[in-house]
């Protein structure tokens, strides 16, 4: 018999006897998918990582008969199963490896931070980072775990730090945050990664008093959260998750509930933007549970995000109840001092718009998003680009073409100044949504204006 050529499922030789993969078969039965549905789900996950996979029913059939997918594509298959089943599916559970992959937790978290930041700084690794796979089933580190982990960090007896070093980290993080708001994560994140490796990591290993040590852990956690947020903004979603997880560890070690909850809320925002409502709800719920005595602004912050996640999962009653909770908390918060960049009326109106849109009220969503833009501080340029583009898309969906074009023009006023993957997504949506209206003179004018910007962004 003539040997078969390698196929999309990774099988090598048609005459080689195989033992059926009963573990994978059990998972397949649990999904209630047919062969084609599993193949298409894997292909969709592959697309997220920049891989154009073309698996079909035949490939899945080969996997079930005992042929393993190529090693580099196995995580894609596992993620597709994880998303469908709502729990982490491991390579061992799927029958892709013969022994469980048990790796002990790193005893030196600082070394992990250095590795993460160094990889992010290296331009040659950008393709690897972009191909990383977002996971919907991360395990959130608990407080006892992170505390014991940081007790094992080896300190450098030759270096001692004080509050001056802590203040330098706080100041640098605030400055990078301002640049991020104005110019996007692609502009500001490289300096954040470099500061992490060259300054923060040595500070975490230095000798310090307990007070200074906790303050440095807290400042470092906040810096990691911001760096993760900027990675997500660039649509490097796995990298963003990695930074977020490190931020949780450091915040837990510092006893910093604010940064811990803010990071979980950021993870929820990331999940809901990617369409993973259940994961978004889990992260937002964990943040709320970890801050039972939070102030009114943080309660509004968390309730608004829970409302968005609930709406995406179809829970109409729960979503509106959480929005009302956010509104009550915001009324109390507005009577108190407001920290720069914290939850504000513009953010609340944005959540109202997202809940309305998810639940099918397009006109209500438009009104709320217009209100959000009306009261949003001018410094938030990237948000302005994204939200105006979103508003234009929604106007187009309800048949208000000329209004949509006018709003898109406003978005394009700021777009050249912003280096942001999420802004790029909205920009591409403009060109796609307008194709059916190409003969309209207003659309033609907008398209002609947008085309050079698209060419410049690809360069």
C-alpha positions as CSV (number, residue, x, y, z in Angstrom):
1,X,0.0,0.0,0.0
2,X,1.3,3.4,-0.9
3,X,2.0,5.7,2.1
4,X,-0.3,8.6,2.5
5,X,1.0,12.2,2.5
6,X,0.9,14.2,5.7
7,X,-2.5,15.7,6.1
8,X,-3.9,18.6,8.0
9,X,-4.4,16.5,11.1
10,X,-0.7,15.7,11.4
11,X,-0.9,12.0,10.6
12,X,2.1,10.6,8.9
13,X,1.5,7.2,7.4
14,X,-1.7,5.5,6.3
15,X,-0.5,2.0,7.0
16,X,0.6,2.6,10.6
17,X,-1.9,1.0,13.1
18,X,-3.3,3.4,15.6
19,X,-5.0,3.0,19.0
20,X,-8.2,5.0,19.1
21,X,-7.9,8.1,21.3
22,X,-10.7,7.3,23.8
23,X,-9.9,10.4,25.9
24,X,-10.4,12.7,23.0
25,X,-13.5,10.8,22.1
26,X,-15.0,11.4,25.5
27,X,-14.3,15.1,25.3
28,X,-15.8,15.2,21.8
29,X,-18.9,13.5,23.0
30,X,-19.2,16.0,25.9
31,X,-19.1,18.9,23.4
32,X,-22.1,17.5,21.5
33,X,-20.4,18.8,18.3
34,X,-20.2,17.0,15.1
35,X,-16.9,16.5,13.3
36,X,-17.2,19.6,11.2
37,X,-18.1,21.8,14.1
38,X,-15.0,20.8,16.1
39,X,-12.8,21.4,13.0
40,X,-14.3,24.8,12.5
41,X,-13.9,25.7,16.1
42,X,-10.3,24.8,16.0
43,X,-9.8,26.8,12.8
44,X,-11.4,29.9,14.5
45,X,-9.1,29.7,17.4
46,X,-6.2,29.3,15.0
47,X,-7.2,32.5,13.2
48,X,-6.9,34.4,16.5
49,X,-3.2,33.5,16.6
50,X,-2.6,34.3,12.9
51,X,-2.6,30.7,11.7
52,X,-4.8,29.9,8.7
53,X,-5.7,26.4,9.7
54,X,-7.9,24.3,7.3
55,X,-8.9,21.3,9.4
56,X,-12.0,19.4,8.3
57,X,-14.0,16.4,9.3
58,X,-11.3,14.0,8.0
59,X,-8.7,15.5,10.3
60,X,-10.9,15.2,13.3
61,X,-11.7,11.6,12.4
62,X,-8.0,10.9,12.3
63,X,-7.5,12.5,15.7
64,X,-10.2,10.3,17.2
65,X,-8.7,7.2,15.6
66,X,-5.4,7.9,17.4
67,X,-3.4,10.2,15.3
68,X,-2.2,13.3,17.3
69,X,-2.4,16.8,15.8
70,X,1.0,18.4,15.2
71,X,2.5,19.5,18.5
72,X,2.5,23.2,17.6
73,X,-1.3,23.0,16.9
74,X,-2.3,20.9,19.9
75,X,-2.8,24.1,22.1
76,X,-5.2,25.4,19.5
77,X,-7.3,22.2,19.7
78,X,-7.2,22.3,23.5
79,X,-8.3,25.9,23.6
80,X,-11.2,25.2,21.3
81,X,-12.3,22.4,23.7
82,X,-11.7,24.5,26.7
83,X,-14.0,27.3,25.4
84,X,-16.8,24.9,24.5
85,X,-16.7,22.9,27.8
86,X,-16.1,25.9,30.1
87,X,-13.1,24.3,31.9
88,X,-9.4,23.8,31.3
89,X,-8.7,20.9,29.0
90,X,-5.1,19.6,29.3
91,X,-3.0,17.7,26.7
92,X,-3.1,14.7,29.0
93,X,-6.8,14.8,29.3
94,X,-7.2,14.9,25.5
95,X,-4.8,12.0,25.0
96,X,-2.2,14.2,23.3
97,X,0.6,13.2,25.8
98,X,1.1,10.0,27.7
99,X,2.0,11.5,31.1
100,X,0.5,14.6,32.8
101,X,2.6,17.8,32.3
102,X,3.3,18.7,35.9
103,X,5.6,21.7,36.2
104,X,6.3,23.2,39.6
105,X,5.6,26.9,40.2
106,X,8.7,29.0,39.7
107,X,10.3,29.8,43.1
108,X,11.7,33.1,41.8
109,X,8.9,35.2,40.5
110,X,11.3,38.1,39.7
111,X,13.1,35.8,37.3
112,X,9.8,35.3,35.6
113,X,9.2,39.0,35.3
114,X,12.6,39.5,33.8
115,X,12.0,36.8,31.2
116,X,8.6,38.2,30.4
117,X,9.8,41.8,30.0
118,X,13.0,40.8,28.1
119,X,10.9,38.8,25.6
120,X,8.6,41.8,25.2
121,X,11.6,44.1,24.5
122,X,13.1,41.9,21.8
123,X,11.8,42.9,18.3
124,X,12.7,39.5,17.0
125,X,10.1,37.9,19.3
126,X,7.2,40.1,18.3
127,X,5.9,37.5,15.9
128,X,5.9,34.9,18.6
129,X,4.1,37.2,21.0
130,X,1.4,38.0,18.3
131,X,0.9,34.2,17.8
132,X,0.3,33.6,21.5
133,X,-3.0,32.0,22.4
134,X,-5.5,33.7,24.7
135,X,-6.9,31.3,27.3
136,X,-10.3,31.4,28.8
137,X,-9.6,29.1,31.7
138,X,-6.8,30.7,33.6
139,X,-6.6,29.9,37.3
140,X,-6.6,33.1,39.4
141,X,-3.8,33.0,42.0
142,X,-5.0,33.1,45.6
143,X,-3.7,35.3,48.3
144,X,-1.9,32.6,50.4
145,X,-0.2,31.3,47.2
146,X,1.2,34.6,46.2
147,X,2.3,35.5,49.7
148,X,4.3,32.3,50.2
149,X,5.8,32.7,46.7
150,X,7.2,36.1,47.4
151,X,8.6,35.0,50.8
152,X,11.0,32.8,48.7
153,X,12.6,35.7,46.7
154,X,16.3,36.0,47.3
155,X,17.4,39.5,48.2
156,X,20.6,41.2,47.1
157,X,22.4,42.2,50.3
158,X,24.5,44.7,48.4
159,X,21.6,46.9,47.3
160,X,19.1,48.7,49.5
161,X,16.1,50.7,48.5
162,X,13.8,53.3,50.2
163,X,10.6,55.2,49.5
164,X,12.5,57.3,46.9
165,X,12.8,54.2,44.6
166,X,9.1,53.4,45.2
167,X,8.1,57.0,44.2
168,X,10.2,56.7,41.1
169,X,8.3,53.6,40.0
170,X,4.9,55.3,40.7
171,X,5.9,58.4,38.8
172,X,7.2,56.5,35.8
173,X,4.0,54.4,35.7
174,X,1.9,57.5,35.8
175,X,3.8,59.1,32.9
176,X,3.6,56.0,30.8
177,X,-0.1,55.8,31.5
178,X,-0.5,59.4,30.2
179,X,1.4,58.5,27.0
180,X,-0.8,55.4,26.6
181,X,-4.0,57.4,26.8
182,X,-2.8,59.9,24.3
183,X,-0.9,57.8,21.8
184,X,-1.8,54.1,22.4
185,X,-0.2,51.0,23.8
186,X,2.1,50.4,20.8
187,X,3.9,53.6,21.5
188,X,4.3,53.4,25.3
189,X,4.6,49.7,26.1
190,X,8.3,49.1,25.0
191,X,9.5,51.7,27.6
192,X,7.3,50.0,30.2
193,X,8.9,46.6,29.5
194,X,12.4,48.1,29.6
195,X,11.7,49.9,32.9
196,X,10.3,46.6,34.3
197,X,13.5,44.7,33.5
198,X,16.1,47.4,34.2
199,X,14.6,49.0,37.3
200,X,11.7,47.3,38.9
201,X,13.1,43.8,38.9
202,X,16.3,44.8,40.7
203,X,14.3,46.9,43.2
204,X,12.2,43.8,44.0
205,X,15.4,41.9,44.8
206,X,16.9,44.7,46.9
207,X,17.0,44.8,50.7
208,X,14.3,47.0,52.2
209,X,12.2,47.5,55.3
210,X,8.8,45.7,55.4
211,X,7.0,49.0,54.7
212,X,9.2,49.8,51.6
213,X,9.0,46.3,50.4
214,X,5.2,46.2,50.4
215,X,5.1,49.6,48.8
216,X,7.4,48.5,46.0
217,X,5.4,45.3,45.4
218,X,2.3,47.5,45.1
219,X,3.9,50.0,42.7
220,X,5.3,47.1,40.6
221,X,1.9,45.4,40.5
222,X,0.4,48.6,39.2
223,X,3.1,48.9,36.6
224,X,2.5,45.3,35.4
225,X,-1.2,46.0,35.2
226,X,-0.6,49.0,33.0
227,X,1.9,47.0,30.8
228,X,-0.7,44.2,30.4
229,X,-3.4,46.7,29.5
230,X,-1.1,48.1,26.8
231,X,-0.4,44.7,25.4
232,X,-4.1,44.0,25.2
233,X,-4.6,47.3,23.5
234,X,-2.1,46.1,20.9
235,X,-4.1,42.9,20.6
236,X,-1.3,40.8,22.0
237,X,-3.8,39.0,24.2
238,X,-1.7,36.2,25.6
239,X,1.0,38.6,26.5
240,X,-1.5,40.8,28.2
241,X,-2.8,37.8,30.2
242,X,0.8,37.0,31.3
243,X,1.3,40.6,32.6
244,X,-2.0,40.5,34.3
245,X,-1.3,37.3,36.1
246,X,2.0,38.7,37.4
247,X,0.2,41.8,38.5
248,X,-2.2,39.7,40.5
249,X,0.7,37.9,42.2
250,X,2.5,41.1,43.2
251,X,-0.7,42.8,44.3
252,X,-1.6,39.9,46.5
253,X,1.9,39.9,48.0
254,X,1.5,43.6,48.8
255,X,-1.9,43.2,50.2
256,X,-3.0,45.7,47.6
257,X,-6.7,45.1,47.1
258,X,-7.2,48.0,44.7
259,X,-4.6,46.9,42.1
260,X,-5.7,43.2,42.6
261,X,-9.3,44.1,41.8
262,X,-8.4,46.5,39.1
263,X,-6.4,43.8,37.4
264,X,-9.2,41.3,37.6
265,X,-11.5,43.9,36.1
266,X,-9.0,44.5,33.3
267,X,-9.0,40.7,32.6
268,X,-12.8,40.9,32.5
269,X,-12.7,43.8,30.0
270,X,-10.3,41.8,27.8
271,X,-12.5,38.7,27.9
272,X,-15.7,40.6,27.1
273,X,-14.1,42.4,24.2
274,X,-13.0,39.0,22.8
275,X,-16.6,37.7,23.2
276,X,-16.0,35.4,26.1
277,X,-18.8,36.5,28.3
278,X,-18.7,33.7,30.8
279,X,-15.0,34.2,31.5
280,X,-15.6,38.0,31.8
281,X,-18.3,37.4,34.4
282,X,-16.0,35.0,36.3
283,X,-13.2,37.6,36.5
284,X,-15.5,40.5,37.4
285,X,-17.2,38.3,40.1
286,X,-13.8,37.4,41.5
287,X,-12.8,41.1,41.7
288,X,-16.1,41.9,43.5
289,X,-15.6,39.1,46.0
290,X,-12.1,40.1,46.7
291,X,-13.1,43.7,47.7
292,X,-16.1,43.4,50.1
293,X,-15.3,46.7,51.7
294,X,-14.4,48.7,48.6
295,X,-15.3,52.4,48.3
296,X,-18.2,53.6,46.1
297,X,-16.1,54.4,43.1
298,X,-14.6,50.9,43.0
299,X,-18.0,49.3,43.6
300,X,-19.4,51.3,40.6
301,X,-16.3,50.3,38.6
302,X,-16.9,46.5,39.3
303,X,-20.7,46.6,39.0
304,X,-20.5,48.3,35.6
305,X,-18.2,45.6,34.3
306,X,-20.3,42.8,35.8
307,X,-23.3,44.4,34.0
308,X,-21.5,44.3,30.6
309,X,-20.5,40.6,31.1
310,X,-24.0,39.6,32.2
311,X,-25.5,41.3,29.2
312,X,-23.1,39.4,26.9
313,X,-24.2,36.1,28.5
314,X,-27.9,37.1,27.9
315,X,-28.9,37.8,31.5
316,X,-31.0,40.9,30.9
317,X,-32.4,41.2,34.5
318,X,-29.0,40.7,36.1
319,X,-27.3,43.2,33.8
320,X,-29.8,46.0,34.5
321,X,-29.7,45.3,38.2
322,X,-25.9,45.7,38.2
323,X,-26.1,48.9,36.2
324,X,-28.5,50.3,38.8
325,X,-26.0,49.2,41.5
326,X,-23.3,51.0,39.6
327,X,-25.4,54.2,39.3
328,X,-26.1,54.3,43.0
329,X,-22.5,53.8,43.8
330,X,-21.4,56.5,41.3
331,X,-23.8,59.0,42.9
332,X,-22.0,58.5,46.2
333,X,-18.6,58.5,44.6
334,X,-19.0,61.8,42.8
335,X,-19.4,63.6,46.1
336,X,-15.8,62.5,47.0
337,X,-12.4,63.2,45.6
338,X,-11.6,61.5,42.3
339,X,-8.3,59.9,41.4
340,X,-6.9,60.5,37.9
341,X,-8.0,57.8,35.5
342,X,-10.6,56.2,37.9
343,X,-14.2,55.3,37.1
344,X,-16.3,58.3,36.2
345,X,-19.6,59.2,34.6
346,X,-18.2,58.7,31.1
347,X,-17.2,55.2,32.0
348,X,-20.7,54.5,33.5
349,X,-22.4,55.8,30.4
350,X,-20.1,53.6,28.3
351,X,-21.2,50.6,30.3
352,X,-24.9,51.6,29.7
353,X,-24.2,51.7,26.0
354,X,-22.5,48.3,26.0
355,X,-25.4,46.6,28.0
356,X,-28.0,48.2,25.7
357,X,-26.2,47.1,22.6
358,X,-25.7,43.5,23.9
359,X,-29.4,43.3,24.7
360,X,-30.5,44.5,21.3
361,X,-31.4,48.2,22.0
362,X,-29.3,49.9,19.3
363,X,-30.9,53.4,19.7
364,X,-30.4,53.2,23.5
365,X,-26.8,52.2,23.0
366,X,-26.2,55.1,20.6
367,X,-27.7,57.6,23.1
368,X,-25.6,56.3,26.0
369,X,-22.4,56.2,24.0
370,X,-23.0,59.8,22.8
371,X,-23.4,60.9,26.4
372,X,-20.2,59.1,27.4
373,X,-18.3,60.9,24.7
374,X,-19.8,64.2,25.7
375,X,-18.4,64.0,29.3
376,X,-15.2,62.1,28.6
377,X,-12.0,64.2,29.3
378,X,-10.3,65.3,26.2
379,X,-7.0,63.7,27.2
380,X,-8.3,60.2,26.4
381,X,-7.6,60.3,22.7
382,X,-7.5,56.6,22.1
383,X,-10.8,56.0,23.7
384,X,-12.2,58.9,21.6
385,X,-11.0,57.1,18.4
386,X,-12.4,53.7,19.4
387,X,-15.7,55.0,20.7
388,X,-16.5,57.3,17.9
389,X,-15.8,54.5,15.4
390,X,-18.1,52.2,17.4
391,X,-20.8,54.9,17.5
392,X,-20.5,55.3,13.7
393,X,-20.9,51.6,13.2
394,X,-24.0,51.5,15.4
395,X,-25.5,54.5,13.5
396,X,-24.9,52.6,10.2
397,X,-26.6,49.5,11.6
398,X,-29.8,51.5,12.3
399,X,-29.7,53.2,8.8
400,X,-28.3,56.6,9.7
401,X,-25.6,56.5,7.0
402,X,-24.8,60.3,6.7
403,X,-24.5,60.6,10.5
404,X,-22.3,57.6,10.6
405,X,-20.0,59.1,7.9
406,X,-19.8,62.4,9.9
407,X,-18.9,60.5,13.1
408,X,-16.2,58.4,11.3
409,X,-14.6,61.6,10.0
410,X,-14.3,62.8,13.6
411,X,-12.7,59.5,14.5
412,X,-10.2,59.8,11.7
413,X,-9.2,63.3,13.0
414,X,-7.4,61.6,15.9
415,X,-6.6,58.2,14.4
416,X,-3.2,59.1,12.9
417,X,-1.9,60.1,16.3
418,X,-2.8,56.8,18.0
419,X,-0.8,53.5,17.8
420,X,-3.3,51.0,19.0
421,X,-4.3,47.5,17.8
422,X,-7.9,48.1,19.1
423,X,-8.1,51.4,17.2
424,X,-6.8,49.6,14.1
425,X,-9.6,47.1,14.5
426,X,-12.2,49.9,14.5
427,X,-10.5,51.5,11.5
428,X,-10.7,48.3,9.5
429,X,-14.3,48.0,10.5
430,X,-15.0,51.4,8.8
431,X,-13.7,50.2,5.5
432,X,-15.5,46.9,5.7
433,X,-18.9,48.4,6.8
434,X,-18.8,51.0,4.1
435,X,-18.2,48.7,1.1
436,X,-21.9,48.1,0.4
437,X,-22.4,51.9,0.2
438,X,-19.4,52.6,-2.1
439,X,-21.4,54.6,-4.6
440,X,-22.6,57.2,-2.0
441,X,-20.6,60.4,-2.6
442,X,-20.1,61.0,1.2
443,X,-18.9,57.4,1.6
444,X,-16.5,57.8,-1.3
445,X,-15.1,60.9,0.2
446,X,-14.5,59.2,3.5
447,X,-13.0,56.1,1.9
448,X,-10.6,58.3,-0.1
449,X,-9.5,60.0,3.1
450,X,-9.1,56.6,4.9
451,X,-7.1,54.8,2.2
452,X,-3.8,56.7,2.7
453,X,-4.1,56.1,6.5
454,X,-4.5,52.4,5.9
455,X,-1.4,52.3,3.6
456,X,0.6,54.2,6.2
457,X,-0.4,51.9,9.0
458,X,0.6,48.8,7.0
459,X,4.0,50.2,6.3
